[in-house]
């Protein structure tokens, strides 16, 4: 039979009726949950009662204003069950039907394996130096991200421009600090022994005009929804001084240049 409008996913249902065995009480249990008293038509001794005045209802609890007596005839009709359930037709919901911000990162993370959920970037332009073989935090050369799911992975993408004195060597470590937790150095090599060092990225400079780019991508699995800070550290194992974002020779010459470094974090849905 032709009709106008959406085709119902379920047909109209019959009104459901429940008979009660009465006693001297005001509390009864409903067979079907309801939102409020207006979803019930309650009859006591064949007289319809006024919703919210003679009774209230929530979930499967029916509460009367006055207690019934043993032998009273009481029944209710579930008005809320006689409804039509309609599924929106395919491709009928567009962006104008969605409230801004309604689709959260947590919702996107569910069943969206491999998709980028958020991006955080730090463009580091300061010029810093080190004369120590002990790695130390580079102030400002960090980025913080809060994953939307414990199953998310974080793609850490780092580009560092090193400079240094003649015959010097510089390296960096990337420290992962989970809010309220321990600090862990990530993305390290595994071949070091004795006095050798496992590092994130590094570079050797042979002359004072040398500087060069070192880049690395590392897919981290932090297993948390707490804020995570990825902090870069700098060290100089040998040589006089090493730098980030400058050469050792910083004189006023046209062959002297000042680059920048970056750290970018991508949350990847599992």
C-alpha positions as a Markdown table, in Angstrom:
| # | Residue | x | y | z |
|---|---|---|---|---|
| 1 | Unk | 0.0 | 0.0 | 0.0 |
| 2 | Unk | 1.5 | 3.4 | -1.0 |
| 3 | Unk | 2.3 | 5.9 | 1.8 |
| 4 | Unk | 3.9 | 9.3 | 2.3 |
| 5 | Unk | 6.9 | 9.7 | 4.5 |
| 6 | Unk | 9.6 | 7.4 | 5.9 |
| 7 | Unk | 9.0 | 3.7 | 5.9 |
| 8 | Unk | 8.9 | 2.5 | 9.5 |
| 9 | Unk | 11.6 | 0.1 | 10.6 |
| 10 | Unk | 9.0 | -1.4 | 13.0 |
| 11 | Unk | 5.3 | -1.5 | 12.6 |
| 12 | Unk | 2.9 | 0.1 | 15.1 |
| 13 | Unk | 2.6 | -2.1 | 18.2 |
| 14 | Unk | -0.4 | -3.0 | 20.2 |
| 15 | Unk | -1.1 | -1.3 | 23.5 |
| 16 | Unk | 0.4 | -3.5 | 26.3 |
| 17 | Unk | -1.7 | -4.1 | 29.4 |
| 18 | Unk | -0.6 | -5.2 | 32.9 |
| 19 | Unk | -2.8 | -6.5 | 35.7 |
| 20 | Unk | -1.6 | -6.1 | 39.3 |
| 21 | Unk | -2.3 | -8.1 | 42.4 |
| 22 | Unk | -3.1 | -5.4 | 44.9 |
| 23 | Unk | -2.2 | -5.1 | 48.5 |
| 24 | Unk | -2.0 | -2.3 | 51.1 |
| 25 | Unk | 0.9 | -0.6 | 49.5 |
| 26 | Unk | 1.8 | 2.3 | 47.3 |
| 27 | Unk | 4.7 | 0.7 | 45.4 |
| 28 | Unk | 4.4 | -1.7 | 42.4 |
| 29 | Unk | 6.7 | -3.0 | 39.7 |
| 30 | Unk | 6.0 | -2.5 | 36.0 |
| 31 | Unk | 6.6 | -5.1 | 33.4 |
| 32 | Unk | 8.0 | -2.5 | 31.0 |
| 33 | Unk | 10.1 | 0.6 | 31.9 |
| 34 | Unk | 8.7 | 4.0 | 31.3 |
| 35 | Unk | 10.1 | 7.5 | 31.3 |
| 36 | Unk | 7.3 | 9.1 | 33.4 |
| 37 | Unk | 3.7 | 8.8 | 34.5 |
| 38 | Unk | 2.3 | 10.1 | 31.2 |
| 39 | Unk | 3.4 | 6.9 | 29.5 |
| 40 | Unk | 0.9 | 5.0 | 31.6 |
| 41 | Unk | -2.9 | 4.9 | 31.7 |
| 42 | Unk | -3.6 | 3.6 | 35.2 |
| 43 | Unk | -7.1 | 2.3 | 36.3 |
| 44 | Unk | -8.1 | 1.5 | 39.9 |
| 45 | Unk | -11.5 | -0.1 | 40.3 |
| 46 | Unk | -12.2 | 0.8 | 36.7 |
| 47 | Unk | -11.6 | 4.5 | 37.3 |
| 48 | Unk | -8.7 | 6.2 | 35.4 |
| 49 | Unk | -6.2 | 7.9 | 37.6 |
| 50 | Unk | -4.6 | 11.3 | 36.9 |
| 51 | Unk | -0.9 | 11.0 | 36.0 |
| 52 | Unk | 1.6 | 12.8 | 38.3 |
| 53 | Unk | -1.2 | 13.5 | 40.8 |
| 54 | Unk | -2.5 | 10.0 | 41.6 |
| 55 | Unk | 0.7 | 8.2 | 40.7 |
| 56 | Unk | 4.3 | 8.7 | 39.5 |
| 57 | Unk | 6.4 | 6.3 | 37.4 |
| 58 | Unk | 10.0 | 6.0 | 36.4 |
| 59 | Unk | 11.7 | 3.0 | 35.0 |
| 60 | Unk | 9.9 | -0.1 | 36.3 |
| 61 | Unk | 8.8 | 1.6 | 39.5 |
| 62 | Unk | 5.1 | 2.7 | 39.9 |
| 63 | Unk | 4.4 | 4.8 | 43.0 |
| 64 | Unk | 0.8 | 5.6 | 44.1 |
| 65 | Unk | -0.1 | 8.7 | 46.1 |
| 66 | Unk | -2.5 | 6.6 | 48.3 |
| 67 | Unk | -2.1 | 2.9 | 49.1 |
| 68 | Unk | -4.4 | 0.4 | 47.5 |
| 69 | Unk | -6.4 | -2.2 | 49.4 |
| 70 | Unk | -6.4 | -6.0 | 49.1 |
| 71 | Unk | -9.0 | -6.9 | 46.4 |
| 72 | Unk | -8.8 | -3.6 | 44.5 |
| 73 | Unk | -8.9 | -4.1 | 40.7 |
| 74 | Unk | -5.9 | -2.3 | 39.2 |
| 75 | Unk | -4.3 | -2.4 | 35.8 |
| 76 | Unk | -2.4 | -0.1 | 33.5 |
| 77 | Unk | -2.0 | 0.4 | 29.7 |
| 78 | Unk | 1.5 | 1.2 | 28.4 |
| 79 | Unk | 0.9 | 4.2 | 26.1 |
| 80 | Unk | 4.6 | 4.6 | 25.4 |
| 81 | Unk | 4.9 | 1.2 | 23.7 |
| 82 | Unk | 2.5 | 2.2 | 20.9 |
| 83 | Unk | 5.1 | 4.1 | 19.0 |
| 84 | Unk | 6.7 | 4.1 | 15.5 |
| 85 | Unk | 10.5 | 3.6 | 15.2 |
| 86 | Unk | 11.9 | 5.1 | 12.1 |
| 87 | Unk | 15.4 | 4.8 | 10.7 |
| 88 | Unk | 16.6 | 7.7 | 8.7 |
| 89 | Unk | 17.0 | 6.8 | 5.0 |
| 90 | Unk | 20.5 | 6.1 | 3.7 |
| 91 | Unk | 22.4 | 9.3 | 2.9 |
| 92 | Unk | 19.7 | 11.5 | 4.5 |
| 93 | Unk | 21.9 | 12.9 | 7.3 |
| 94 | Unk | 24.2 | 15.7 | 6.3 |
| 95 | Unk | 26.6 | 18.0 | 8.0 |
| 96 | Unk | 23.9 | 20.5 | 8.7 |
| 97 | Unk | 22.1 | 18.0 | 11.0 |
| 98 | Unk | 25.2 | 17.6 | 13.2 |
| 99 | Unk | 25.9 | 20.0 | 16.0 |
| 100 | Unk | 29.3 | 21.5 | 15.8 |
| 101 | Unk | 31.7 | 19.5 | 18.0 |
| 102 | Unk | 29.2 | 16.6 | 18.4 |
| 103 | Unk | 31.5 | 14.1 | 16.9 |
| 104 | Unk | 34.3 | 13.8 | 19.4 |
| 105 | Unk | 37.8 | 12.3 | 18.9 |
| 106 | Unk | 36.8 | 9.4 | 21.1 |
| 107 | Unk | 34.0 | 8.6 | 18.7 |
| 108 | Unk | 36.3 | 8.9 | 15.7 |
| 109 | Unk | 38.8 | 6.7 | 17.4 |
| 110 | Unk | 36.3 | 3.8 | 17.6 |
| 111 | Unk | 36.6 | 1.6 | 14.5 |
| 112 | Unk | 38.8 | 4.1 | 12.6 |
| 113 | Unk | 42.1 | 2.2 | 12.5 |
| 114 | Unk | 44.9 | 4.1 | 10.8 |
| 115 | Unk | 43.1 | 7.5 | 10.7 |
| 116 | Unk | 44.7 | 10.7 | 11.9 |
| 117 | Unk | 42.7 | 12.0 | 14.9 |
| 118 | Unk | 44.7 | 15.0 | 15.8 |
| 119 | Unk | 48.0 | 16.8 | 15.0 |
| 120 | Unk | 50.3 | 18.8 | 17.3 |
| 121 | Unk | 53.3 | 20.7 | 16.0 |
| 122 | Unk | 56.1 | 22.7 | 17.5 |
| 123 | Unk | 58.2 | 24.9 | 15.2 |
| 124 | Unk | 61.4 | 25.4 | 17.2 |
| 125 | Unk | 63.5 | 28.4 | 16.0 |
| 126 | Unk | 65.6 | 29.2 | 19.1 |
| 127 | Unk | 69.4 | 28.7 | 18.8 |
| 128 | Unk | 70.8 | 26.5 | 21.6 |
| 129 | Unk | 74.2 | 25.0 | 22.4 |
| 130 | Unk | 75.7 | 22.3 | 24.5 |
| 131 | Unk | 79.2 | 21.6 | 25.8 |
| 132 | Unk | 78.2 | 18.6 | 27.9 |
| 133 | Unk | 78.2 | 14.9 | 27.2 |
| 134 | Unk | 75.2 | 14.6 | 29.5 |
| 135 | Unk | 71.9 | 15.0 | 27.6 |
| 136 | Unk | 69.8 | 17.9 | 28.8 |
| 137 | Unk | 66.3 | 19.2 | 27.9 |
| 138 | Unk | 66.2 | 21.8 | 25.1 |
| 139 | Unk | 63.8 | 24.4 | 26.5 |
| 140 | Unk | 60.8 | 24.9 | 24.1 |
| 141 | Unk | 61.8 | 21.9 | 21.9 |
| 142 | Unk | 58.8 | 19.7 | 22.9 |
| 143 | Unk | 55.2 | 19.0 | 22.1 |
| 144 | Unk | 52.3 | 17.8 | 24.2 |
| 145 | Unk | 49.3 | 15.7 | 23.1 |
| 146 | Unk | 46.4 | 14.0 | 24.9 |
| 147 | Unk | 45.3 | 10.8 | 23.1 |
| 148 | Unk | 41.5 | 10.2 | 22.8 |
| 149 | Unk | 41.9 | 6.5 | 23.4 |
| 150 | Unk | 44.3 | 4.1 | 25.1 |
| 151 | Unk | 44.5 | 2.1 | 21.9 |
| 152 | Unk | 45.8 | 5.1 | 19.8 |
| 153 | Unk | 49.4 | 5.3 | 18.6 |
| 154 | Unk | 51.4 | 8.5 | 18.4 |
| 155 | Unk | 53.6 | 9.1 | 15.4 |
| 156 | Unk | 56.5 | 11.2 | 16.5 |
| 157 | Unk | 58.2 | 13.1 | 13.7 |
| 158 | Unk | 61.3 | 15.1 | 14.5 |
| 159 | Unk | 63.7 | 17.1 | 12.3 |
| 160 | Unk | 66.8 | 18.7 | 13.9 |
| 161 | Unk | 69.4 | 21.0 | 12.4 |
| 162 | Unk | 72.8 | 20.5 | 14.0 |
| 163 | Unk | 75.9 | 22.6 | 13.9 |
| 164 | Unk | 79.2 | 22.5 | 15.8 |
| 165 | Unk | 82.8 | 23.2 | 16.2 |
| 166 | Unk | 85.3 | 21.4 | 14.0 |
| 167 | Unk | 85.4 | 17.6 | 14.5 |
| 168 | Unk | 82.4 | 17.7 | 16.9 |
| 169 | Unk | 79.5 | 15.3 | 17.3 |
| 170 | Unk | 76.0 | 16.1 | 18.6 |
| 171 | Unk | 73.0 | 13.8 | 19.3 |
| 172 | Unk | 69.5 | 14.1 | 20.7 |
| 173 | Unk | 67.2 | 11.9 | 22.8 |
| 174 | Unk | 63.4 | 12.1 | 22.7 |
| 175 | Unk | 61.9 | 11.8 | 26.2 |
| 176 | Unk | 58.3 | 10.7 | 26.7 |
| 177 | Unk | 56.7 | 12.1 | 29.9 |
| 178 | Unk | 53.2 | 10.9 | 30.6 |
| 179 | Unk | 51.4 | 13.2 | 33.1 |
| 180 | Unk | 51.9 | 11.9 | 36.6 |
| 181 | Unk | 54.2 | 9.1 | 35.4 |
| 182 | Unk | 57.8 | 8.2 | 34.6 |
| 183 | Unk | 59.9 | 9.6 | 31.8 |
| 184 | Unk | 61.0 | 7.1 | 29.1 |
| 185 | Unk | 63.5 | 7.7 | 26.3 |
| 186 | Unk | 61.9 | 6.5 | 23.1 |
| 187 | Unk | 63.1 | 5.6 | 19.6 |
| 188 | Unk | 66.6 | 4.5 | 20.7 |
| 189 | Unk | 69.0 | 2.3 | 18.8 |
| 190 | Unk | 69.8 | -1.0 | 20.5 |
| 191 | Unk | 73.4 | -1.7 | 19.4 |
| 192 | Unk | 75.4 | 0.2 | 22.0 |
| 193 | Unk | 77.6 | -1.5 | 24.6 |
| 194 | Unk | 80.3 | -0.4 | 27.0 |
| 195 | Unk | 80.9 | 3.3 | 26.5 |
| 196 | Unk | 78.7 | 3.5 | 23.4 |
| 197 | Unk | 75.4 | 5.3 | 23.4 |
| 198 | Unk | 72.0 | 4.5 | 21.9 |
| 199 | Unk | 70.5 | 7.7 | 20.5 |
| 200 | Unk | 67.4 | 9.1 | 18.8 |
| 201 | Unk | 69.3 | 11.1 | 16.0 |
| 202 | Unk | 72.8 | 12.6 | 15.8 |
| 203 | Unk | 75.3 | 14.2 | 13.4 |
| 204 | Unk | 79.0 | 14.8 | 13.0 |
| 205 | Unk | 80.4 | 18.2 | 12.0 |
| 206 | Unk | 83.9 | 18.4 | 10.4 |
| 207 | Unk | 84.4 | 22.1 | 10.0 |
| 208 | Unk | 82.9 | 25.2 | 11.7 |
| 209 | Unk | 80.7 | 26.0 | 8.7 |
| 210 | Unk | 79.1 | 22.5 | 8.9 |
| 211 | Unk | 75.5 | 22.1 | 9.8 |
| 212 | Unk | 73.0 | 19.5 | 8.7 |
| 213 | Unk | 69.6 | 18.0 | 9.0 |
| 214 | Unk | 68.7 | 14.8 | 10.9 |
| 215 | Unk | 65.2 | 13.4 | 10.8 |
| 216 | Unk | 63.4 | 10.5 | 12.3 |
| 217 | Unk | 59.8 | 9.2 | 12.6 |
| 218 | Unk | 58.9 | 6.9 | 15.5 |
| 219 | Unk | 55.5 | 5.2 | 16.1 |
| 220 | Unk | 54.9 | 5.2 | 19.8 |
| 221 | Unk | 52.4 | 3.1 | 21.8 |
| 222 | Unk | 51.8 | 5.0 | 25.0 |
| 223 | Unk | 48.6 | 3.2 | 26.1 |
| 224 | Unk | 47.1 | 6.2 | 27.9 |
| 225 | Unk | 44.6 | 9.0 | 27.7 |
| 226 | Unk | 46.7 | 11.3 | 29.9 |
| 227 | Unk | 48.6 | 14.2 | 28.5 |
| 228 | Unk | 52.0 | 13.2 | 27.0 |
| 229 | Unk | 54.9 | 15.5 | 26.5 |
| 230 | Unk | 57.7 | 14.6 | 24.1 |
| 231 | Unk | 60.8 | 16.5 | 25.1 |
| 232 | Unk | 64.0 | 16.7 | 23.0 |
| 233 | Unk | 67.4 | 16.6 | 24.7 |
| 234 | Unk | 70.8 | 17.6 | 23.3 |
| 235 | Unk | 74.3 | 16.3 | 24.2 |
| 236 | Unk | 77.9 | 16.7 | 22.9 |
| 237 | Unk | 79.9 | 13.5 | 23.3 |
| 238 | Unk | 83.1 | 15.1 | 21.8 |
| 239 | Unk | 84.2 | 18.4 | 20.3 |
| 240 | Unk | 84.0 | 21.9 | 21.8 |
| 241 | Unk | 80.5 | 23.1 | 21.3 |
| 242 | Unk | 77.5 | 21.8 | 19.4 |
| 243 | Unk | 74.3 | 23.7 | 18.4 |
| 244 | Unk | 70.8 | 23.3 | 17.2 |
| 245 | Unk | 69.6 | 25.8 | 14.6 |
| 246 | Unk | 73.0 | 27.4 | 13.9 |
| 247 | Unk | 76.5 | 26.8 | 12.7 |
| 248 | Unk | 79.6 | 27.3 | 14.9 |
| 249 | Unk | 80.7 | 30.1 | 12.7 |
| 250 | Unk | 77.9 | 32.7 | 13.1 |
| 251 | Unk | 79.7 | 35.6 | 11.4 |
| 252 | Unk | 78.1 | 38.2 | 9.2 |
| 253 | Unk | 78.7 | 36.3 | 5.9 |
| 254 | Unk | 76.3 | 35.3 | 3.1 |
| 255 | Unk | 77.1 | 31.7 | 3.6 |
| 256 | Unk | 76.0 | 31.7 | 7.2 |
| 257 | Unk | 72.3 | 30.7 | 7.7 |
| 258 | Unk | 70.0 | 29.9 | 10.5 |
| 259 | Unk | 67.5 | 27.0 | 10.0 |
| 260 | Unk | 64.7 | 25.8 | 12.3 |
| 261 | Unk | 63.7 | 22.4 | 13.7 |
| 262 | Unk | 60.3 | 20.8 | 14.3 |
| 263 | Unk | 58.6 | 18.1 | 16.3 |
| 264 | Unk | 55.2 | 16.9 | 15.1 |
| 265 | Unk | 52.8 | 14.5 | 16.9 |
| 266 | Unk | 50.0 | 12.6 | 15.1 |
| 267 | Unk | 47.4 | 10.6 | 17.0 |
| 268 | Unk | 46.6 | 7.5 | 14.9 |
| 269 | Unk | 43.4 | 5.6 | 15.5 |
| 270 | Unk | 43.9 | 1.9 | 16.3 |
